[in-house]
Amino acid sequence: MIIYNVTIKVDHSITEEWLHWMKTEHIPDLMKTGLFIDHRLCRLLEQDEADGRTYTVQYFCDSLEHYQNYINEHAQKMRDKGVKKFGSKFIAFRTVMEVEPA
């Protein structure tokens, strides 16, 4: 299993609007690509929140091929929507992980 992890620092001025957008638009749109089987939205604790709250969104997919398809076909459009809506009031970085079998 592949986990596509996006860590986002969100300015306090947009936190509630951003969370609503993530839950009602962004995550549902990403899941509609059919490339991911599940997701999880988390708030990081024990972080310096002077500049905003930090969240992670983990998207789970069955294969590296599905992840690459998302990156090649959908990722830029999804990122652009966030920048268009919130500008520089958030910053994100992405990591990709493979779950090791038990």
QUICOR-V963240 format. One record per helix or strand of 2 or more residues. SS is the DSSP state (helix for helix, strand for strand). FROM is the first residue (numbers start at 0). LEN is the number of residues. Records with the same first field share a line. If there is no record, write none. Layout:
SS = FROM-LEN + FROM-LEN
This chain:
strand = 1-9 + 37-6 + 52-9 + 89-9
helix = 11-20 + 63-23
